[in-house]
Amino acid sequence: RTCTAALWLDGLFGDEGGDAEAAKRTHGFVQLNNTWSEFDGYNSRLRMRVEFDLPTMEDRLSAFIGRDSDEDFVRGRTETSELRDTFPTLDGQNQWLAGLGYALPSSTNLQTQFRVGVRGATSPRAFVQSRVRYMLYSDDNDVAYLRTTPFWNTRDGFGVTQNFDFSHVLTPKHLLRWYTIGTISERSEGLNWRNSLVLYQNLNYRRGLAYEAFIRGETDEPEPLYEYGARILFRHPFLKRRLYLEWAAGYSWPRIDPNKPRDGSTNVGLSLELPFGTDFVEKN
């Protein structure tokens, strides 16, 4: 169905009938998250993303449609942590998003993309963003890069998200990753930040474990240190190369009101993900 939609969309911008080879590159995922914590209670979210390549303008134009946390997507915070999917860490509801993207000429060290779109079905809001990814350093065991996402939308005004990511190969089956991210906008005034240290363990047969310690907060809130804690996630295929299960458990110390004590909170989660298209299936 997504490939058929890509053909139709390509026909609007290019040759009538669309490009079949470009349609085959359509990829994305559907994900259902179920979480429970002592602090927030039960939460269920449906996420979806579909990316379409449009073979026009020298293959630089693309389209996307999906359902995700509108604040995370617009502000460029959807690609910071695999554990973020199972335990959403930012407030806001999932909404439908759609738009167009344009990629500038890129190199191994620098990739730049612009996106324009709308979010929300009942009261649509426009947004514009740019994603700039620059590799600072890489060798056989290490890679470090910066990702900058300046954005504008009709709710937050202008803002920017800055991310630094460093990964180091410990053994053939263990990868250590540290990343920090911060977002500031006209609406928030303060810096919404997060730091995380993750150890990935390869268990073979497309199974793996991830251990994460994190801390996050926002500088203009009454409680600037919102939460810190640790999590573990186990990912394994439910149907080979088609359906994946993620089991997660964690313990954290969240607090919103600085006048109340900071109590510990147990967190558990179950995520079911269906990737489709060559790009997503190969990555998984």
N, C-alpha and C positions, 0 to 999 in steps of 0.2 A: 504493500500500500504506500509506503514512503517513497519507493522508487517511482511509482506511478505519479505521485504528487510532484516529485522532482521533475519528471518529464513535462508535466503541465506547467510548472513554474518556469522551467527553462524556456518553454515555448513563448512565454510572455516577454522575455528579454532577448532571446536569440532566434534560431531557426524554428519554423513551425514544426511541431512534433517533438522537439527537444532532442538532446544528445543522450543516447542510450548508455554510452560508456561513462559519462558523467553521472548519470542516474545510479549506476551500479556502485558509485563511491558514497552514496548516501549512508550515513551511519548515525548512531545514537544509542540511547538506553531508556528503559523504563524501570523505575525503582520504587518499591513500597517499603517505607520505614515505619517500624513500630517501636516506640520507646516508652520506658516508665522510669520515673525517678521519685524519690521521696520529696524532692523539692518542687518539681513541676507537675507530678502526676503522669497520667497516660497521654501519649500523643501519637497520632498516626498521620503520615504525610506521603503523598504520591508525588514523585518527581519524574520528569520526562524531558528529554532533549533530543531533537533531530536536527542534523546539520546537512544542508544541501549544497553541493558544488554546482555553480552555474558557469558553463564554459563560454562566457562572454567577457569582454574587457580583458582579454589575454588570460583567462582562467583565474582572475583575481576576485571575482564577485562571488559571494555565497549568500545563503539564506539560512535562517534558523527559526525554529518554533519549539516551544517547550512549556513546562510547568515547573516552577522552582521558586525559592524564596526571592521575591523581587528585589529586596534590598541587597542580598548577597550577589545576585547576578549583575545588577546594574553597577554596583560598587566594586565589582571584580574580586569577590571573596568566595567564589564557588570552587576554586581549584587549589585551596591551601592545604587541605588534609583529607586523606581517605577516611579518617575516623570522623570527620565533620559530618559526613553523610548519615552515619548511624546516630550520632548525637548532635543535632542542630544546636548551634551555640549562639545564634543571633535571633533577636525577636523579629516578628513579622510573619505574615502568612504566605503560603505558596500561591502564586498567581500565574496566569497564562502570559507568555511573552512571545513576541515575534518581531522579526526585523531582517535587515540586510547587513552584510559585512563586506569590507573591501580590504584586501591584503596588499601592502606595499611590497616592492621588490625586497627580498630578504637575503641574509647570508647565514652562515653557521652560527655566528655570534649574535646577530640582531634580527628580530622579527617584529613587525609592526602591523597592527590591524585596527581598522575603524569599524564601529558598529552604530547603527541607528535603528530604533525600534519603538515599540509601544509595550506597556505592561498593564495588565488588568483588563477584564472583559466588560464589567459593568460601568466603570469610570476610567477609561483609558488615560494613561499618562505617558508622555513621550520621554525618551532618553537618548543620549548620545555618549559614546565612550570610545576611548582609544586604549589599546593594549600594546605595550612596548616591553619586549623581553630581551634582556641583554646578558649574554654569558660572560661572566667576569673571569672565570678560570676553569680549566678542565685538564685532567690527565687520566691515566688508567684507573685510578682509585678515587678521584675527587672531582666534584663539579660544583661550581658556585654561580648563581645568577641573580639578577635583579629583575623584578617585574613591576612596572609602573602603569597604573590605570587611572588617568584623568577622566572625569565624567561630568555630565550635567543632566539633571532631570527636573521635572516640574515640581517635585516634592522637596528634594534636598538642595536644589540649586547646584552650584559648582562644588566639586570636591576631587580628591585624589586618594588612591590607595597605593601604598608602597609595600612591596614584599621582598625580603631577602631570603634565599634558600641555599643551604649548603648540605651536600650529601657526601658520605665517605664509605667506601667498601671496606668492611672489617675482615670478612672471610668470603669465600664463594657463596655462602648461604646467608650472610648477615650484612645489612646495610644500615648505617646510622645517618639520620637526617635531622637537621636543626633548621627551623624557619621562624621568622618573625614577620608580622604583618601589622600595618596601621592604616586607619582611614580617618580622614578629616573632611568635613563639608561645611557649607554655609549654615546648614540647619543644625548640625550637632555642636559646632564650635570646638568641642574637645576632641581628643584623639582616642578613637576606638582601637585598641591594640590587643595582640595575642602573640604569645611565644610558646613554642612547642618543640620537644625533643622526642623523636620516634625511632625505635629500633625495629626493623623489618627482618623477619626470619622466613626463609624459603623452606617449605616442607615437601617440595616436589609434587608432581601430579596436579599442578595449578592450585595447590593449597598453601596457605601462609598465615603467619601470625604477625601482629603489629602491637608493640607496647609503646604507649605514649604518656609523657608527663607534660602538663600544660599549665599556663597561667594567663589570665585575660582580665581586661577592665576597660574603663573609659574615664579620661581625666576630668571631664566636666560633670560627672555624676556625683550625687551625695556620697556614694560608696565607690571610690575610684578603682578598687581591686574587687572585681565582681566574683571571680571564681578561680580556684586552683585545684588540681587533682591529678589522677592517673586513670588510664583505661587500657584494656586489652581487647583485641579484636581477632577473631578467627574466621578466615574466608576459605570457602571450598566450593567446588562445582557441584551443583545439584543434578544438572543434566550436562554432559560433557560439552564444553564450549558454547553452551546456550543459556544456562540458568545458574546463578550463583547465590549462595546463602552466606550471610555475614552474621555471626553471633558476637555480641559485645557486652562487656561488663566493666564497670568502673566505680570509683568512689571519689567524690569531690566535696569541697567546702564552699558553697555559694552564699552570697549575701547581697541584698539590694539596699536594705536600710541599715546605716551604720550604727543606729541606736539599738539594734537587736543583736543577739549573740550569733556567731557564725557556727551553724550546726552542720555536721557531715551529712551527705546524701548519697545513698546507693543508686546506681544507674544500671539498667539492663536494656538491651536492644536486640532486635532481629530485623534484618534487612534482606529483601529478595530483589535481585537485580537481573534484568534481561537485557544484555547488550546485543546490538544487531549492526550489521555492516562490517566490512573487512577491518576498518581501523579499530573499532571498539573490540571486536572479537579477538584480534591479534594481540591487543594490549592486555587482555584478560587471560 
